Amino acid sequence: MTEILGIEYLREIGARLRAVIPQLRFSSTVREPLEVGASGDKTFQIDRVAEDTVVSALKELRRPLTIVSEEMGVLNIGEGGDRVLIDPIDGSKNAVSGLPLFCTSIAVAAGETVKEIYLSYIINLLSGDEFWAEKGRGAYWNGQRLRAQTDDKVRVVVYETQNPGRDIPGILPLLSLSNRTRCFGSTALDLAFVASGAVSIYANPSPSRSFDFAGGLLLVREAGGIITDTRGEDIDGVELSIKKSTPLLVSGNESLHKKALEAEALSE
């Protein structure tokens, strides 16, 4: 087995996940929380199995790494090294509710901030669709090069909220720009859809944790898209940790992002 932490090894991890995770949807204990994870959210059986699968595979590399994961928090292998951001099950609520849209997201960074992410991988655990990106080498879906939307027509806007009653009124001006809106419940897949050109704009007005968006961020950028906070500020300096850090606004291109920011300004 290779000792290089690259796309092919991440795909090997994806294959391991696909072998064990889908069947857990129908487990009799799938809806019972095990504990509260390091991020403060409930940990379910499916989260634990996914995290254990990824971490076990990373340990097999026998190289220093610093793992930042939603459930376990921070784990140093050896004396620590490149940061590996893991969201074992992005879309946990979907997974435990029986909704068929959730994924595992992994991003690798040479340092402690967003700008140092150089590798990312997302796998839709039910369809098997794989999305990956390498810094400076493009973004891919199942081996095909991805390109974000190139025109300025706002077709589909996706969003996530932590508190719908509080958050949705503030993004209504943005939602009203689109032909259709969707809330899928998985940030990593939302960003993959922006990178693929299927979605024009993504918004989350609530602070997100870096492992929620780390994998999708590089996909979007390598596909030609734009990602900032909801005020249009750069997020490259955001720390890669388990802390809630920044709201997100993501668009397929600069023209779409300008429209999104203008709409966001209307809600202030």
Contacts in CASP RR format, 6 or more apart in sequence:
PFRMAT RR
TARGET T0000
AUTHOR 0000-0000-0000
METHOD contacts of the structure
MODEL  1
MTEILGIEYLREIGARLRAVIPQLRFSSTVREPLEVGASGDKTFQIDRVA
EDTVVSALKELRRPLTIVSEEMGVLNIGEGGDRVLIDPIDGSKNAVSGLP
LFCTSIAVAAGETVKEIYLSYIINLLSGDEFWAEKGRGAYWNGQRLRAQT
DDKVRVVVYETQNPGRDIPGILPLLSLSNRTRCFGSTALDLAFVASGAVS
IYANPSPSRSFDFAGGLLLVREAGGIITDTRGEDIDGVELSIKKSTPLLV
SGNESLHKKALEAEALSE
1 12 0 8 1.000
1 60 0 8 1.000
2 8 0 8 1.000
2 9 0 8 1.000
3 61 0 8 1.000
3 62 0 8 1.000
3 63 0 8 1.000
5 58 0 8 1.000
5 61 0 8 1.000
5 63 0 8 1.000
5 65 0 8 1.000
5 82 0 8 1.000
5 84 0 8 1.000
5 108 0 8 1.000
5 119 0 8 1.000
6 108 0 8 1.000
6 119 0 8 1.000
7 119 0 8 1.000
7 121 0 8 1.000
7 132 0 8 1.000
7 134 0 8 1.000
9 57 0 8 1.000
9 61 0 8 1.000
10 106 0 8 1.000
10 119 0 8 1.000
10 121 0 8 1.000
10 132 0 8 1.000
11 121 0 8 1.000
11 130 0 8 1.000
11 132 0 8 1.000
12 57 0 8 1.000
13 53 0 8 1.000
13 54 0 8 1.000
13 57 0 8 1.000
13 58 0 8 1.000
13 106 0 8 1.000
13 121 0 8 1.000
14 104 0 8 1.000
14 121 0 8 1.000
14 123 0 8 1.000
14 130 0 8 1.000
16 53 0 8 1.000
16 57 0 8 1.000
17 50 0 8 1.000
17 53 0 8 1.000
17 54 0 8 1.000
17 104 0 8 1.000
17 123 0 8 1.000
17 125 0 8 1.000
18 123 0 8 1.000
18 125 0 8 1.000
18 128 0 8 1.000
20 49 0 8 1.000
20 53 0 8 1.000
21 46 0 8 1.000
21 49 0 8 1.000
21 50 0 8 1.000
21 53 0 8 1.000
21 89 0 8 1.000
21 104 0 8 1.000
21 125 0 8 1.000
22 125 0 8 1.000
22 126 0 8 1.000
24 30 0 8 1.000
24 45 0 8 1.000
24 46 0 8 1.000
24 49 0 8 1.000
24 95 0 8 1.000
25 46 0 8 1.000
25 95 0 8 1.000
25 98 0 8 1.000
25 100 0 8 1.000
27 45 0 8 1.000
27 46 0 8 1.000
29 45 0 8 1.000
30 44 0 8 1.000
30 45 0 8 1.000
30 46 0 8 1.000
30 95 0 8 1.000
30 96 0 8 1.000
31 44 0 8 1.000
31 96 0 8 1.000
31 97 0 8 1.000
32 44 0 8 1.000
32 45 0 8 1.000
33 42 0 8 1.000
33 43 0 8 1.000
33 44 0 8 1.000
34 43 0 8 1.000
34 44 0 8 1.000
34 45 0 8 1.000
34 48 0 8 1.000
35 42 0 8 1.000
35 43 0 8 1.000
36 42 0 8 1.000
36 43 0 8 1.000
37 43 0 8 1.000
37 70 0 8 1.000
37 71 0 8 1.000
37 72 0 8 1.000
37 73 0 8 1.000
38 69 0 8 1.000
38 70 0 8 1.000
38 71 0 8 1.000
38 72 0 8 1.000
38 73 0 8 1.000
38 74 0 8 1.000
38 242 0 8 1.000
39 70 0 8 1.000
39 71 0 8 1.000
39 73 0 8 1.000
39 209 0 8 1.000
39 242 0 8 1.000
41 70 0 8 1.000
41 92 0 8 1.000
42 92 0 8 1.000
43 71 0 8 1.000
44 89 0 8 1.000
44 92 0 8 1.000
44 95 0 8 1.000
44 96 0 8 1.000
46 89 0 8 1.000
46 92 0 8 1.000
46 95 0 8 1.000
46 96 0 8 1.000
47 70 0 8 1.000
47 71 0 8 1.000
47 88 0 8 1.000
47 89 0 8 1.000
47 92 0 8 1.000
48 71 0 8 1.000
48 88 0 8 1.000
50 88 0 8 1.000
50 89 0 8 1.000
50 104 0 8 1.000
50 125 0 8 1.000
51 69 0 8 1.000
51 70 0 8 1.000
51 71 0 8 1.000
51 72 0 8 1.000
51 86 0 8 1.000
51 88 0 8 1.000
54 69 0 8 1.000
54 86 0 8 1.000
54 88 0 8 1.000
54 104 0 8 1.000
54 106 0 8 1.000
55 67 0 8 1.000
55 69 0 8 1.000
55 72 0 8 1.000
55 75 0 8 1.000
55 86 0 8 1.000
58 65 0 8 1.000
58 67 0 8 1.000
58 77 0 8 1.000
58 84 0 8 1.000
59 77 0 8 1.000
63 77 0 8 1.000
64 76 0 8 1.000
64 77 0 8 1.000
64 78 0 8 1.000
64 79 0 8 1.000
64 80 0 8 1.000
64 81 0 8 1.000
65 76 0 8 1.000
65 77 0 8 1.000
65 78 0 8 1.000
65 80 0 8 1.000
65 81 0 8 1.000
65 82 0 8 1.000
65 83 0 8 1.000
65 84 0 8 1.000
66 74 0 8 1.000
66 75 0 8 1.000
66 76 0 8 1.000
66 77 0 8 1.000
66 80 0 8 1.000
66 81 0 8 1.000
66 82 0 8 1.000
66 83 0 8 1.000
66 84 0 8 1.000
67 73 0 8 1.000
67 74 0 8 1.000
67 75 0 8 1.000
67 76 0 8 1.000
67 77 0 8 1.000
67 83 0 8 1.000
67 84 0 8 1.000
67 86 0 8 1.000
68 74 0 8 1.000
68 83 0 8 1.000
68 84 0 8 1.000
68 85 0 8 1.000
68 86 0 8 1.000
68 210 0 8 1.000
68 211 0 8 1.000
68 240 0 8 1.000
68 241 0 8 1.000
68 242 0 8 1.000
69 75 0 8 1.000
69 85 0 8 1.000
69 86 0 8 1.000
69 87 0 8 1.000
69 88 0 8 1.000
69 211 0 8 1.000
70 86 0 8 1.000
70 87 0 8 1.000
70 88 0 8 1.000
70 209 0 8 1.000
70 211 0 8 1.000
70 242 0 8 1.000
71 88 0 8 1.000
73 242 0 8 1.000
74 241 0 8 1.000
74 242 0 8 1.000
82 108 0 8 1.000
82 109 0 8 1.000
82 110 0 8 1.000
82 111 0 8 1.000
83 108 0 8 1.000
83 109 0 8 1.000
83 110 0 8 1.000
83 111 0 8 1.000
83 112 0 8 1.000
83 116 0 8 1.000
83 240 0 8 1.000
84 106 0 8 1.000
84 107 0 8 1.000
84 108 0 8 1.000
85 105 0 8 1.000
85 106 0 8 1.000
85 107 0 8 1.000
85 108 0 8 1.000
85 109 0 8 1.000
85 117 0 8 1.000
85 210 0 8 1.000
85 211 0 8 1.000
85 214 0 8 1.000
85 215 0 8 1.000
85 240 0 8 1.000
86 104 0 8 1.000
86 105 0 8 1.000
86 106 0 8 1.000
86 211 0 8 1.000
87 104 0 8 1.000
87 105 0 8 1.000
87 106 0 8 1.000
87 188 0 8 1.000
87 211 0 8 1.000
87 212 0 8 1.000
88 104 0 8 1.000
89 95 0 8 1.000
89 102 0 8 1.000
89 103 0 8 1.000
89 104 0 8 1.000
89 125 0 8 1.000
90 102 0 8 1.000
90 103 0 8 1.000
90 104 0 8 1.000
90 105 0 8 1.000
90 122 0 8 1.000
90 186 0 8 1.000
90 187 0 8 1.000
90 188 0 8 1.000
90 189 0 8 1.000
90 212 0 8 1.000
91 101 0 8 1.000
91 102 0 8 1.000
91 103 0 8 1.000
91 185 0 8 1.000
91 186 0 8 1.000
92 102 0 8 1.000
93 99 0 8 1.000
93 185 0 8 1.000
94 100 0 8 1.000
94 101 0 8 1.000
94 102 0 8 1.000
94 184 0 8 1.000
94 185 0 8 1.000
94 186 0 8 1.000
95 102 0 8 1.000
100 126 0 8 1.000
101 124 0 8 1.000
101 126 0 8 1.000
101 184 0 8 1.000
101 185 0 8 1.000
101 186 0 8 1.000
101 189 0 8 1.000
102 124 0 8 1.000
102 125 0 8 1.000
102 126 0 8 1.000
102 186 0 8 1.000
102 189 0 8 1.000
103 122 0 8 1.000
103 123 0 8 1.000
103 124 0 8 1.000
103 125 0 8 1.000
103 186 0 8 1.000
103 188 0 8 1.000
103 189 0 8 1.000
104 122 0 8 1.000
104 123 0 8 1.000
104 125 0 8 1.000
105 120 0 8 1.000
105 121 0 8 1.000
105 122 0 8 1.000
105 188 0 8 1.000
105 211 0 8 1.000
105 212 0 8 1.000
105 214 0 8 1.000
105 215 0 8 1.000
105 216 0 8 1.000
106 120 0 8 1.000
106 121 0 8 1.000
106 122 0 8 1.000
106 215 0 8 1.000
107 117 0 8 1.000
107 119 0 8 1.000
107 120 0 8 1.000
107 121 0 8 1.000
107 211 0 8 1.000
107 214 0 8 1.000
107 215 0 8 1.000
107 216 0 8 1.000
107 217 0 8 1.000
107 218 0 8 1.000
108 117 0 8 1.000
108 118 0 8 1.000
108 119 0 8 1.000
108 120 0 8 1.000
109 116 0 8 1.000
109 117 0 8 1.000
109 118 0 8 1.000
109 214 0 8 1.000
109 240 0 8 1.000
110 116 0 8 1.000
110 118 0 8 1.000
111 240 0 8 1.000
112 239 0 8 1.000
112 240 0 8 1.000
112 241 0 8 1.000
113 236 0 8 1.000
113 237 0 8 1.000
113 238 0 8 1.000
113 239 0 8 1.000
113 240 0 8 1.000
114 210 0 8 1.000
114 214 0 8 1.000
114 217 0 8 1.000
114 235 0 8 1.000
114 236 0 8 1.000
114 237 0 8 1.000
114 238 0 8 1.000
114 240 0 8 1.000
115 236 0 8 1.000
115 237 0 8 1.000
116 240 0 8 1.000
117 135 0 8 1.000
117 214 0 8 1.000
117 215 0 8 1.000
117 217 0 8 1.000
117 218 0 8 1.000
117 240 0 8 1.000
118 134 0 8 1.000
118 135 0 8 1.000
118 218 0 8 1.000
119 132 0 8 1.000
119 133 0 8 1.000
119 134 0 8 1.000
119 135 0 8 1.000
119 218 0 8 1.000
120 131 0 8 1.000
120 132 0 8 1.000
120 133 0 8 1.000
120 214 0 8 1.000
120 215 0 8 1.000
120 216 0 8 1.000
120 217 0 8 1.000
120 218 0 8 1.000
120 219 0 8 1.000
121 130 0 8 1.000
121 131 0 8 1.000
121 132 0 8 1.000
121 215 0 8 1.000
122 130 0 8 1.000
122 131 0 8 1.000
122 132 0 8 1.000
122 188 0 8 1.000
122 189 0 8 1.000
122 192 0 8 1.000
122 215 0 8 1.000
122 216 0 8 1.000
122 219 0 8 1.000
123 129 0 8 1.000
123 130 0 8 1.000
123 131 0 8 1.000
124 130 0 8 1.000
124 189 0 8 1.000
129 141 0 8 1.000
129 142 0 8 1.000
130 141 0 8 1.000
130 142 0 8 1.000
130 143 0 8 1.000
131 139 0 8 1.000
131 140 0 8 1.000
131 141 0 8 1.000
131 146 0 8 1.000
131 192 0 8 1.000
131 195 0 8 1.000
131 196 0 8 1.000
131 216 0 8 1.000
131 219 0 8 1.000
132 139 0 8 1.000
132 140 0 8 1.000
132 219 0 8 1.000
133 139 0 8 1.000
133 140 0 8 1.000
133 195 0 8 1.000
133 215 0 8 1.000
133 216 0 8 1.000
133 218 0 8 1.000
133 219 0 8 1.000
133 221 0 8 1.000
133 222 0 8 1.000
133 223 0 8 1.000
134 222 0 8 1.000
135 218 0 8 1.000
135 222 0 8 1.000
136 222 0 8 1.000
137 222 0 8 1.000
138 145 0 8 1.000
138 146 0 8 1.000
138 222 0 8 1.000
138 223 0 8 1.000
139 145 0 8 1.000
139 146 0 8 1.000
139 195 0 8 1.000
139 218 0 8 1.000
139 219 0 8 1.000
139 220 0 8 1.000
139 222 0 8 1.000
139 223 0 8 1.000
140 146 0 8 1.000
141 192 0 8 1.000
141 196 0 8 1.000
146 195 0 8 1.000
146 196 0 8 1.000
146 197 0 8 1.000
146 219 0 8 1.000
146 222 0 8 1.000
146 223 0 8 1.000
147 197 0 8 1.000
147 223 0 8 1.000
147 224 0 8 1.000
148 194 0 8 1.000
148 195 0 8 1.000
148 196 0 8 1.000
148 197 0 8 1.000
148 220 0 8 1.000
148 223 0 8 1.000
148 224 0 8 1.000
148 225 0 8 1.000
148 252 0 8 1.000
148 253 0 8 1.000
149 155 0 8 1.000
149 194 0 8 1.000
149 197 0 8 1.000
149 199 0 8 1.000
149 200 0 8 1.000
149 252 0 8 1.000
149 253 0 8 1.000
149 256 0 8 1.000
150 253 0 8 1.000
151 255 0 8 1.000
152 253 0 8 1.000
152 255 0 8 1.000
152 256 0 8 1.000
152 259 0 8 1.000
153 200 0 8 1.000
154 177 0 8 1.000
154 178 0 8 1.000
154 179 0 8 1.000
154 200 0 8 1.000
154 201 0 8 1.000
154 256 0 8 1.000
154 259 0 8 1.000
155 178 0 8 1.000
155 179 0 8 1.000
155 180 0 8 1.000
155 200 0 8 1.000
156 178 0 8 1.000
156 179 0 8 1.000
156 180 0 8 1.000
156 181 0 8 1.000
156 182 0 8 1.000
156 198 0 8 1.000
156 199 0 8 1.000
156 200 0 8 1.000
157 174 0 8 1.000
157 175 0 8 1.000
157 177 0 8 1.000
157 178 0 8 1.000
157 180 0 8 1.000
157 181 0 8 1.000
157 182 0 8 1.000
157 199 0 8 1.000
157 200 0 8 1.000
157 201 0 8 1.000
157 202 0 8 1.000
157 203 0 8 1.000
158 181 0 8 1.000
158 182 0 8 1.000
158 183 0 8 1.000
158 184 0 8 1.000
158 190 0 8 1.000
158 193 0 8 1.000
158 194 0 8 1.000
158 199 0 8 1.000
158 201 0 8 1.000
158 202 0 8 1.000
158 203 0 8 1.000
159 168 0 8 1.000
159 171 0 8 1.000
159 174 0 8 1.000
159 175 0 8 1.000
159 181 0 8 1.000
159 182 0 8 1.000
159 183 0 8 1.000
159 202 0 8 1.000
159 203 0 8 1.000
159 204 0 8 1.000
160 183 0 8 1.000
160 184 0 8 1.000
160 185 0 8 1.000
160 187 0 8 1.000
160 190 0 8 1.000
160 202 0 8 1.000
160 203 0 8 1.000
160 204 0 8 1.000
160 206 0 8 1.000
161 167 0 8 1.000
161 168 0 8 1.000
161 183 0 8 1.000
161 204 0 8 1.000
161 205 0 8 1.000
161 206 0 8 1.000
162 206 0 8 1.000
163 206 0 8 1.000
167 205 0 8 1.000
167 206 0 8 1.000
168 175 0 8 1.000
169 267 0 8 1.000
170 205 0 8 1.000
170 267 0 8 1.000
171 203 0 8 1.000
171 205 0 8 1.000
171 264 0 8 1.000
171 267 0 8 1.000
172 267 0 8 1.000
173 263 0 8 1.000
173 264 0 8 1.000
173 266 0 8 1.000
173 267 0 8 1.000
174 201 0 8 1.000
174 203 0 8 1.000
174 260 0 8 1.000
174 263 0 8 1.000
174 264 0 8 1.000
174 267 0 8 1.000
175 181 0 8 1.000
176 263 0 8 1.000
177 201 0 8 1.000
177 259 0 8 1.000
177 260 0 8 1.000
177 263 0 8 1.000
178 200 0 8 1.000
178 201 0 8 1.000
182 199 0 8 1.000
184 190 0 8 1.000
184 193 0 8 1.000
187 204 0 8 1.000
187 208 0 8 1.000
187 212 0 8 1.000
187 213 0 8 1.000
187 216 0 8 1.000
187 248 0 8 1.000
188 212 0 8 1.000
188 213 0 8 1.000
188 215 0 8 1.000
188 216 0 8 1.000
190 199 0 8 1.000
190 202 0 8 1.000
190 250 0 8 1.000
191 202 0 8 1.000
191 213 0 8 1.000
191 215 0 8 1.000
191 216 0 8 1.000
191 217 0 8 1.000
191 219 0 8 1.000
191 220 0 8 1.000
191 227 0 8 1.000
191 250 0 8 1.000
192 216 0 8 1.000
192 219 0 8 1.000
193 199 0 8 1.000
193 202 0 8 1.000
194 200 0 8 1.000
194 201 0 8 1.000
194 202 0 8 1.000
194 220 0 8 1.000
194 223 0 8 1.000
194 225 0 8 1.000
194 250 0 8 1.000
194 251 0 8 1.000
194 252 0 8 1.000
195 216 0 8 1.000
195 219 0 8 1.000
195 220 0 8 1.000
195 222 0 8 1.000
195 223 0 8 1.000
195 224 0 8 1.000
195 225 0 8 1.000
196 223 0 8 1.000
197 223 0 8 1.000
197 252 0 8 1.000
200 251 0 8 1.000
200 252 0 8 1.000
200 256 0 8 1.000
201 249 0 8 1.000
201 250 0 8 1.000
201 251 0 8 1.000
201 252 0 8 1.000
201 256 0 8 1.000
201 257 0 8 1.000
201 259 0 8 1.000
201 260 0 8 1.000
202 248 0 8 1.000
202 249 0 8 1.000
202 250 0 8 1.000
202 251 0 8 1.000
203 230 0 8 1.000
203 248 0 8 1.000
203 249 0 8 1.000
203 250 0 8 1.000
203 260 0 8 1.000
203 264 0 8 1.000
204 247 0 8 1.000
204 248 0 8 1.000
205 230 0 8 1.000
205 247 0 8 1.000
206 247 0 8 1.000
207 244 0 8 1.000
207 245 0 8 1.000
207 246 0 8 1.000
207 247 0 8 1.000
208 244 0 8 1.000
208 245 0 8 1.000
208 246 0 8 1.000
208 247 0 8 1.000
208 248 0 8 1.000
209 241 0 8 1.000
209 242 0 8 1.000
209 243 0 8 1.000
209 244 0 8 1.000
209 245 0 8 1.000
210 238 0 8 1.000
210 239 0 8 1.000
210 240 0 8 1.000
210 241 0 8 1.000
210 245 0 8 1.000
211 240 0 8 1.000
211 242 0 8 1.000
213 227 0 8 1.000
213 248 0 8 1.000
214 240 0 8 1.000
217 227 0 8 1.000
220 226 0 8 1.000
220 227 0 8 1.000
220 250 0 8 1.000
220 252 0 8 1.000
221 227 0 8 1.000
223 252 0 8 1.000
224 252 0 8 1.000
224 253 0 8 1.000
225 250 0 8 1.000
225 251 0 8 1.000
225 252 0 8 1.000
225 253 0 8 1.000
226 250 0 8 1.000
226 251 0 8 1.000
226 252 0 8 1.000
226 253 0 8 1.000
226 254 0 8 1.000
226 256 0 8 1.000
226 257 0 8 1.000
227 235 0 8 1.000
227 248 0 8 1.000
227 249 0 8 1.000
227 250 0 8 1.000
227 251 0 8 1.000
228 234 0 8 1.000
228 235 0 8 1.000
228 248 0 8 1.000
228 249 0 8 1.000
228 250 0 8 1.000
228 257 0 8 1.000
229 235 0 8 1.000
229 246 0 8 1.000
229 247 0 8 1.000
229 248 0 8 1.000
229 249 0 8 1.000
230 247 0 8 1.000
230 248 0 8 1.000
230 249 0 8 1.000
230 264 0 8 1.000
231 261 0 8 1.000
231 264 0 8 1.000
232 249 0 8 1.000
232 257 0 8 1.000
232 261 0 8 1.000
235 246 0 8 1.000
235 248 0 8 1.000
238 245 0 8 1.000
238 246 0 8 1.000
239 245 0 8 1.000
249 257 0 8 1.000
249 260 0 8 1.000
249 261 0 8 1.000
249 264 0 8 1.000
251 257 0 8 1.000
251 259 0 8 1.000
251 260 0 8 1.000
END
